[in-house]
């Protein structure tokens, strides 16, 4: 009989793992604690390293109607709107890195992943299933649900996010470090913004002690806004908390009218704290393994959280397929192959956040003038900085 994987968490990483394993002949069961997949979510940027995998596992055709390809990646000053960098992306991504660079609503990506999984294994996804713990068995591992029911498999994958119950049991309770930053998030139809719509790019707006990012989703019809602001304290690590519009307007007072228009026209603004965790010493215990944010939560300043979860899913499956020494050995190989890359993404994400928040004029000139010069006269050098990330080809 084919091996069976129990996947805890029906997000991007969990669904990607279920698809990858299904394609390799595994039986899968995805346990998602939410009662249903809702419209709550944000825009995502999926760089070529992620698009290559989504294409390989048959998900990209389901995204075509909803995705948006930005013309370029920009950096602008938040107050003046002055452009520091305009790096073409649509025209060069496939040629340089082997796939497109896309922007997509998280809900649309989840829907595409769910549909692809259903095509491979109907009824593999179970909602309203909260997993509280796991236990090792002779042949694999069990998970215990909140209703005390037990589900058994050869492998348990903890893809249950930053508050992972699987990680907590495996490695003990952790105390995440508040980074001193909170994030605002909003989605606004382009038609509502008129001439004040941000450009159809991936645009970073840099400022003193804060920055914003604007992208497009839903085939370019909706602006996605994320604003990250330095703040001394925050208690909640929850991206569903609603914030007051006047608070966001105050945080970005005096900024470019396009940013203020997005905030003003938003029906709902969510607000959450950004927390840091150091790279974990291990991602598995016998037949239980971690994946995505449960293994390596990262700041959003490289737009790689979702993409690294997709990479995890693919690499884990390849390790399980190629390794003939058993599941624990395969999980160990998976960790060895992934830890340096994900730790580097975590590190660069933290560095980028500091880069976009320069608070003094000398610091801004020292940091941003070289970016402007390189973008204007040597764009290839700027693109080369992402070759290690976007150009990675995990497809075998």
N, C-alpha and C positions, 0 to 999 in steps of 0.2 A: 504494500500500500504506500502511496506517496506520503512524504513527510508533511506535517501540519504545523503552521505557524499561527500563533495567537498574537495579534498586533493590538497593543493598547494605545488608542488614540486614532481618530479618523481625520486628522489634519493632512497637510500636504505631504509630510514625511511618511506618515502611516499608510496613506493610500498609495503613495509611490512604491513603498516597500511591498504592499500587497500585490500590485500590478507586476512588479519585477519578479517576485516569487512565483506568481501564477504562470507567468510566461516560461518559467523554468520547471513547471510541473508540480509545484507545491500546492497543497490545499491551504487556504487562508481563511481566517475569521478576524474581522476588524471590530473592536469593541470601542464605541464612542459614547462618552458619558452624556453629551447633549441629547435632548429629546428629539431634536431635528436640526438640520443644517439651515441656519438662518441667513438673512442678508447682512448681518453684522460682519464687518471686515474692512479691509483697506486695500489700496492699490499696491501692487507688487511690481518690481522690475526683475525680469528673468533674463539674465545675461546668457551669452552663447553657450557657456559650459552647462547650463541647465537646459537650454532649448535642445541641445544635441541629445540629451537623455530623454526628454519628453517626446522627441520625434522618434527615437529608437523604440520606445515602448508603446507607441501608437496613440499618444495623447494630443499631439499638435493639430491634427485635422479637426478636432473638436473645439479648438481654441480660435481658429481662423476668423470666425465671425465677430469675436469679442476683443481680440488683441489689438494693440496699437504699437506701431513702430515709430519711435521718436526720430526726428531728423538728426538730432545731435545731443550731446551732453554739454550743458552750459554751467558756468559759474558766474553769478552776478552779485553785485553789492546789494544788500537787502534794502537799504534806505534809498539810494539813488537809482537802483536798477541797472547801473553801468555794468556792461558785460566784460568779464575778465577772461573768459575762455569759451570758445565755441568749437567743440570737437565733433566733427562729423561722425555719426555712428551708423545710420541707416545705410549709407553708401559703402561702408567699409567693413561692417561686422562679419558678413559671410565670407568675404575674401580673406580677411585677416585672421579671424578666429573660428571659422567653420560653421557658423550659424547666425541667425538673426538675434538682435537685441530687442526684447519686447516688453511692453507694459500691459498689465492685466489686473482686473479686479480679483481679489482673493476668492470671492464666492464663485466667480466664473471658472477659475482654475480648479477649485474643489469639485464643482459640478462636472467638469470634464474628466477629472480623475475618477470620480464616482461612477460615471457612465462607462468609462473604459473598464473598470474593475467589474461592473455588473455584466458587461459583455463577456468577460473571461470566466467569471464565477458568479452566477446570480445569487443574490441574498447573502453575499459575504460580509456586508456591512450591517452591523447591529447598533442602532442608536439606543439612548437611554440605558446604557450599560456601564456603570461606574465601577472600575476596578480599584480595589482597596489594597491588595497585596498579592504576592506570588509565593510559591513554594516549589522547591526542586523535587523531581521524582526520578525514578530509576531510568525512565525512557526519555525524560525531557523536563517539563515544568507545567505547573497549574497556575491559573490566576483565580483569585477569589473576588467575587463581585459584592456590591453593597447589600444585595439581597441574600447573601451567603451561598449563592450558587457557585459552582466550580466549573471552569472550562480547562480542558487539558490539551496539550500539544507537545510537539518535539522541541519547539523553540518559542520563547516569549520575547517580543520586541517592545520595549518601552519607548513609544513615540508620543508620550503624553505631556510634552511641553515643559515650560519653565517650572511648573509646580508638580513635576513628575512624582507620582507615588512609587513608581518602580525605582527611580534613582534614589529616593529617600530611604527605601528599604535596603537597597544595595550598598549605599555609601554613607548612610546616616543623614540626619537633618543638617542642612547647610544654612548659613546666614549670608544671603546675598548682600553685596555692597552697593549702596545707593551711589550712583555716579555723580550726583549733584545736578542732574538734568531731568526735566519732565518733557513729555511730548504731547502736542496737540494733533488731532487728526480730523479731517473733514473731507467730504465728497460733495461737489457742486456741479450741476449741469453747465456745460460751456455756454449754452444758449442764454442762461440767466446772467451771465457775466458780460456779454457783449464785447465791446472794445477793451474791456479790462480783463479779459481772459489771459492767463499766463501763456507763454509761448508753447507750441506743441513739441516740447523737448523733455529731456530729463534735466530739470533746472535746479541747481543749488543756489540759494540766496544766502550769502554770508553776512554776518553782522557781529556786533559786540555782544559777547556772552550768549549768543543765540544764532540759529540758522533755520532756514526753511527749505523744503523740497517740494516742487510741483511737478506732477506727471499727468498723463492722460490714460483713462481706462474706458471700457465699454465702447470700443472702436473709435476712440477719440472724442466721444460726446460728453465725457465727465472729467472734471479736473479733480485729481487727488492731491490733497495738501497734507504735509506733515511739518509741524513747526517744533523745533527742539530748543528749549529755553533752560538756562542754568537757574537752579533753585536750591536753597540750602537744605530743605527737608521735604520728605514725602513718605507716606506710610504704606501706600498701596502699590502692589505690582500687578496691576489689572488694567488691560487695555480697553475694557468696556465701560469704565467710569465716565459719566458725562460731565463736561465742564461748562462754566458760564461763558457766554459769548463775550461779555464785557471783560472777562479775564484775559481772553486771547487778544482782544483788541488793545488792551492795556499793554500786554507783553510785546506787541508789534506796533506800538504807537509810533507814528512818523515814518513807517516803512513805505515801500513802493505801493502805489494805489492798487496794483494788481493783487498784491498779497492781502491788503485790507479788504478788497472787494470779495475775495474768496471767503474770508472769515465772516464778513457781514452777511453774505448770501447763504451761508451754511445753515441748513435746517437743524443739524445736530453737530456738536463738537465733542469728541471724546478726548480724554486726558489721562495720561498714565505716566508713572515714574519709570526711569531707565535704570536697571540694576546690572551689576557686573558679577561674573563668576570666573574664577581662575580655571584653566583647563583641568579636567578631572584626571586622576591617576589611572583610572580604568573605566571601560564602558561595558564590561560584561562580568557575569558570575555564572559559570557553568553554562546552562542552557537559557540564560536570560541576558539580553543585550539592549543597550540604549542607542537611540537614534535621534538626530535633529536637535531641537532646543533642549530636550532632556539631557543630552550629552554635552552640548556646546552652545548655550545661548549667547547671542552676540548683539552688539549695538547695531542700529539700522544704517550706519554711516557708510556702508559699502553695498547696501541692498543685496545682501547675500544670505540672509537667514533662511528663506524658502529654498534657494538654490542649493545651499549646502545640505539641507535635508534630502533633497532629490539625489544629490551625489551620494550621500550616505546609503540611501536605499539601493542604488545601483551597485555600489561597491560591495555592500554586505551580501547581496545576492550572488555576485561573482565569486566572492570568497567561499560562500556556502557550496557553490557549484563546483569549484575547482579543488576544494580541500577534501581529501579522502581520510583524514585522521579524526573526523567527527566534528560536531557542531561547536563545542567549546574551542577547539583549535581554530576553526574558521572564524569565530568571533574575535579571537586574539589577533589573527592576521588582519582582520578588518580594522581593528583599533590601530595596529601598527601602520597601516596604509593611510589612515585618515587623520591621526592626531596632529601631525606637524602642519598639515594644510589648514585644518580648521582653527588651530591655535594661531596661525599666521593671519587668517582672516579676522579673528577676534582682535588681534593686536592692531592691525591696520585700521579696522573699524574705529577703535578707540582713538587712534592717532588722527584720523580724519575728522572726528568730532571736534577735537581741539583745534585743528587747522581752520575750520569754518567759524570759530568763535573768537578770533583774535580781537582783543579789546582796546589796543592802543594803535594810533596811526603808525608809529615806527614798526610795530609788529605786523600790521597789515601790509605795509610797503615791503618789508623783508620777505613776507610769505607770498604775497599775491603778484608782485611785479614779475618774479621769475616765471610764475604760471602764465601770466599774460604774454610774456616774451616767447616762451616755449610754444604756446598754443598758436601764436601768430606766425612764427618763423620756423618752427620745427614740430608740427603736430604729430609726426611719426614717433618722436621721442616720448610724447605724452601717452600715445596709444601703447607704446612698448611697455610702459609701467604696468599695464594690465594683461600682458601676454601670459604671465604665469598663472593667472586666474581664469580669464575668459578663454584662453587658447587650450586649456587642459582638455584632452580627449580621453575619456574613460571608457569609450565604446570599444568593445572587443568583438 
